[in-house]
Amino acid sequence: MNFEAKAVTHVGRVRSENQDRILALDALGCYGVFDGMGGQRCGDVAAGIGLTVFQNYVESSGNPAEVTWPFGYNLELSLDANRLLTSIRLANRQVASHADRDPKCAGMGTTVAALIYRGQKLVMANVGDSRIYRLRGAEFSQLSTDDTMAALMVSKGVIDAQNVPAHPMRGVLMQAIGLHGEVEVHIREEQVEPGDIVLICSDGLYGVVDAASITGILGNATPVAERAQALVDRALQGGAPDNVSVILIEFSD
C-alpha cells in the first residue's frame, strides 16, 4: 500500500519559541510529535532529547538480532511495538537524567505520539496528550490515549466525555516523558485500509480546532501537504495560544 505524508509545525500566535519537535522518517514509515513542556524549564530541550533518543533507537532496531533490548522484549507485542516501547522508555530515561544534572531544567518533560507503518499495519504509541487520529470514510476517531486528569476522571465515571473540552483539568498531565523514572506507554496496533487518513498532532491543534472542522479539512480532495497546512492555518485563525504541530498521512492502493 502506498502512502503520502506531510509534517508541519508552527510557533503559534502567542509563544515566543516553538517547543514542539516533529519526526518524519519516510523511508522507515515512522512519524512522531514531541510537545515539550516546562516553559522556562527547558521544554524545548526535553522535546529535542526525546526525539533524538527515540529516532536513534528506531533507526538501529530494524533487525531485532542486531540490537540490545535494555528493558527486555515483550513476546506478546510485535517487533515494531517493542521498538516503539523501548525507544520511548530510553527517551524517558535520558530526559529525566538531563533534568537531574541541570537544575534549571528540573521539571521539564515532553509528550510523544508516534507510529510505525509497515506491512499494512499501523503500530502506535503515546505518552501524554499529543494525539493520533484516523479518518476512515466518515468516521473520525482518536486512536491514542490521553494521560490527563480529565481523561482519568472520564474513565472513573466522574465526568462525561463530552464535558472534557471545557473542563479545567483537561490539560493537567498525569505523566509525560522525563517526569518519572518509569513511564506507562500506550500501545495500539491497527490494520490499514486504502483511503485511511492518519493525523498526529499536538494539543495546539485539537485544543483550538474542533473535531468537525478537522474532519472537514481532512476530507477535502486536495493534496496532503495543503490539508496539513490548512489544519495549522485554522489553528492560527483560532488564536493559536500554543505551538501547533501536525503530521498527516494518507494511504492508498
C-alpha positions as CSV (number, residue, x, y, z in Angstrom):
1,M,0.0,0.0,0.0
2,N,1.3,3.5,-0.9
3,F,1.2,6.5,1.5
4,E,2.0,10.2,1.4
5,A,2.9,12.2,4.4
6,K,3.5,15.8,5.4
7,A,4.7,17.3,8.6
8,V,4.2,21.0,9.6
9,T,4.9,22.8,12.8
10,H,4.4,26.5,13.8
11,V,5.2,28.5,16.9
12,G,1.6,29.9,17.1
13,R,0.3,33.4,17.9
14,V,1.4,33.7,21.5
15,R,4.5,31.7,22.4
16,S,7.9,33.2,21.7
17,E,9.5,29.9,20.8
18,N,8.4,26.5,19.4
19,Q,8.9,23.7,21.9
20,D,7.3,21.1,19.6
21,R,9.6,18.8,17.7
22,I,8.3,16.6,14.8
23,L,9.9,13.4,13.4
24,A,9.3,12.3,9.8
25,L,11.3,9.2,8.7
26,D,9.6,8.4,5.4
27,A,11.9,5.5,4.5
28,L,11.0,3.8,7.8
29,G,7.4,4.7,7.8
30,C,8.0,6.3,11.3
31,Y,6.5,9.6,12.4
32,G,6.1,11.4,15.7
33,V,5.2,14.6,17.6
34,F,7.0,15.6,20.7
35,D,5.5,18.5,22.6
36,G,8.0,19.9,25.1
37,M,6.7,21.1,28.5
38,G,8.1,23.2,31.2
39,G,8.1,26.7,29.8
40,Q,11.3,28.3,31.0
41,R,12.3,24.9,32.4
42,C,13.7,23.7,29.1
43,G,10.6,22.2,27.3
44,D,12.4,22.6,24.0
45,V,15.4,20.7,25.4
46,A,13.2,17.8,26.6
47,A,11.5,17.5,23.3
48,G,14.8,17.6,21.4
49,I,16.4,15.0,23.6
50,G,13.3,12.8,23.4
51,L,13.2,13.0,19.6
52,T,16.9,12.3,19.2
53,V,16.9,9.3,21.5
54,F,13.7,7.9,20.0
55,Q,15.0,8.3,16.5
56,N,18.4,6.7,17.2
57,Y,16.8,3.6,18.6
58,V,14.2,3.3,15.9
59,E,16.8,3.6,13.2
60,S,19.1,1.0,14.8
61,S,16.5,-1.6,15.8
62,G,15.0,-2.8,12.4
63,N,16.8,-6.1,12.9
64,P,16.0,-7.5,16.4
65,A,19.0,-9.7,16.3
66,E,21.4,-6.8,15.9
67,V,20.3,-4.6,18.8
68,T,20.1,-4.9,22.5
69,W,16.8,-4.6,24.3
70,P,17.6,-2.7,27.6
71,F,14.1,-3.2,29.0
72,G,13.6,-6.7,27.7
73,Y,11.5,-7.9,24.8
74,N,7.7,-8.3,25.2
75,L,6.8,-11.5,23.3
76,E,3.1,-10.5,23.4
77,L,3.9,-7.5,21.2
78,S,5.0,-7.2,17.6
79,L,8.6,-6.2,16.7
80,D,7.6,-2.7,15.9
81,A,5.6,-2.3,19.1
82,N,8.7,-3.4,21.0
83,R,10.8,-0.8,19.0
84,L,8.4,2.0,19.9
85,L,8.1,0.9,23.6
86,T,11.9,0.7,24.0
87,S,12.5,4.0,22.2
88,I,10.1,5.8,24.4
89,R,11.5,4.3,27.6
90,L,15.0,5.2,26.6
91,A,13.9,8.7,25.8
92,N,12.2,8.9,29.2
93,R,15.5,7.8,30.9
94,Q,17.6,10.4,29.0
95,V,15.3,13.3,29.6
96,A,15.0,12.6,33.3
97,S,18.8,12.1,33.5
98,H,19.4,15.5,31.9
99,A,16.9,17.2,34.2
100,D,18.7,15.7,37.2
101,R,22.1,17.0,36.0
102,D,20.8,20.5,35.2
103,P,18.9,22.3,37.9
104,K,17.4,24.9,35.6
105,C,15.7,22.0,33.7
106,A,14.1,20.4,36.7
107,G,10.5,19.5,35.9
108,M,10.9,19.5,32.2
109,G,9.2,16.9,30.1
110,T,7.7,16.1,26.7
111,T,4.7,14.3,25.4
112,V,5.1,11.8,22.5
113,A,2.7,10.4,19.9
114,A,4.4,8.2,17.4
115,L,3.8,5.4,14.9
116,I,5.5,3.0,12.6
117,Y,3.7,1.8,9.4
118,R,4.9,-1.5,7.9
119,G,3.2,-4.4,6.2
120,Q,-0.2,-2.8,6.1
121,K,-0.1,-2.5,9.9
122,L,0.0,0.7,11.9
123,V,1.7,0.4,15.3
124,M,1.1,3.4,17.5
125,A,2.5,4.6,20.9
126,N,1.9,7.6,23.0
127,V,2.5,9.2,26.4
128,G,0.9,12.5,27.4
129,D,-1.8,14.3,25.5
130,S,-0.4,14.6,21.9
131,R,-2.9,12.6,19.8
132,I,-3.2,10.2,16.9
133,Y,-6.5,10.3,15.0
134,R,-7.8,8.3,12.0
135,L,-10.4,9.3,9.4
136,R,-11.8,6.2,7.8
137,G,-14.7,7.0,5.5
138,A,-16.9,9.3,7.5
139,E,-15.7,8.0,10.9
140,F,-13.2,10.2,12.7
141,S,-11.7,8.6,15.8
142,Q,-9.0,9.1,18.3
143,L,-6.6,6.1,18.4
144,S,-4.3,7.4,21.2
145,T,-4.9,7.6,24.9
146,D,-4.8,10.9,26.8
147,D,-2.8,10.9,30.0
148,T,-4.7,13.8,31.5
149,M,-6.6,14.3,34.8
150,A,-9.8,14.9,32.8
151,A,-9.4,11.6,30.8
152,L,-8.8,9.8,34.1
153,M,-12.0,11.3,35.5
154,V,-13.9,10.1,32.4
155,S,-12.5,6.5,32.9
156,K,-13.7,6.6,36.5
157,G,-17.1,7.9,35.6
158,V,-16.6,11.2,37.5
159,I,-17.4,13.3,34.4
160,D,-18.8,12.6,30.9
161,A,-16.5,12.6,27.9
162,Q,-18.5,15.5,26.3
163,N,-17.5,17.7,29.2
164,V,-13.7,17.3,28.7
165,P,-13.1,20.2,26.3
166,A,-14.4,22.7,28.8
167,H,-13.1,21.0,32.0
168,P,-10.4,22.9,33.9
169,M,-8.4,19.7,34.4
170,R,-8.3,18.9,30.7
171,G,-4.7,20.0,30.3
172,V,-3.3,18.6,33.5
173,L,-0.9,15.8,32.6
174,M,-0.7,12.7,34.7
175,Q,2.5,11.6,33.0
176,A,5.0,12.7,30.4
177,I,8.4,11.7,29.2
178,G,11.1,12.7,31.7
179,L,9.0,13.3,34.8
180,H,9.4,10.0,36.5
181,G,11.8,7.0,36.4
182,E,9.2,4.8,34.8
183,V,6.6,5.6,32.2
184,E,3.5,3.7,31.0
185,V,3.4,3.7,27.2
186,H,0.1,3.2,25.5
187,I,0.5,0.8,22.5
188,R,-2.1,0.1,19.8
189,E,-1.9,-1.8,16.6
190,E,-4.4,-1.4,13.7
191,Q,-4.7,-2.7,10.1
192,V,-4.6,0.0,7.5
193,E,-7.2,0.2,4.8
194,P,-6.9,2.2,1.5
195,G,-8.2,5.7,2.0
196,D,-7.3,5.9,5.7
197,I,-6.0,9.3,6.8
198,V,-4.0,9.4,9.9
199,L,-3.3,12.6,11.9
200,I,-0.7,13.0,14.6
201,C,-0.8,16.4,16.4
202,S,0.0,18.3,19.5
203,D,-2.7,19.9,21.7
204,G,-2.0,23.2,19.9
205,L,-4.2,21.9,17.1
206,Y,-7.1,20.0,18.7
207,G,-7.3,22.4,21.7
208,V,-8.3,25.1,19.2
209,V,-9.8,23.4,16.2
210,D,-12.9,21.3,16.9
211,A,-13.3,17.8,15.6
212,A,-15.9,18.7,13.0
213,S,-13.5,21.3,11.4
214,I,-10.6,18.9,11.5
215,T,-12.7,16.2,9.8
216,G,-13.8,18.6,7.1
217,I,-10.3,19.6,6.3
218,L,-9.1,16.0,6.2
219,G,-11.9,15.0,3.9
220,N,-11.0,17.7,1.3
221,A,-9.9,16.4,-2.1
222,T,-6.7,18.4,-2.0
223,P,-3.0,17.4,-1.8
224,V,-1.9,16.1,1.6
225,A,0.5,19.0,2.1
226,E,-2.3,21.5,1.5
227,R,-4.5,19.8,4.1
228,A,-1.7,19.7,6.7
229,Q,-1.1,23.4,6.2
230,A,-4.8,24.1,6.3
231,L,-5.0,22.5,9.7
232,V,-2.2,24.7,11.0
233,D,-3.8,27.8,9.4
234,R,-7.1,27.0,11.1
235,A,-5.4,26.9,14.5
236,L,-3.7,30.2,13.7
237,Q,-7.1,31.7,12.8
238,G,-8.4,30.5,16.2
239,G,-5.6,32.4,18.0
240,A,-3.1,29.5,18.4
241,P,-2.2,30.1,22.0
242,D,0.2,27.2,21.9
243,N,2.7,25.7,19.4
244,V,0.9,23.8,16.6
245,S,2.3,20.6,15.1
246,V,0.7,18.3,12.5
247,I,1.7,15.2,10.7
248,L,-0.8,14.0,8.1
249,I,-0.5,10.6,6.4
250,E,-2.9,9.3,3.7
251,F,-2.9,5.7,2.5
252,S,-3.9,4.5,-1.0
253,D,-3.7,1.4,-3.2
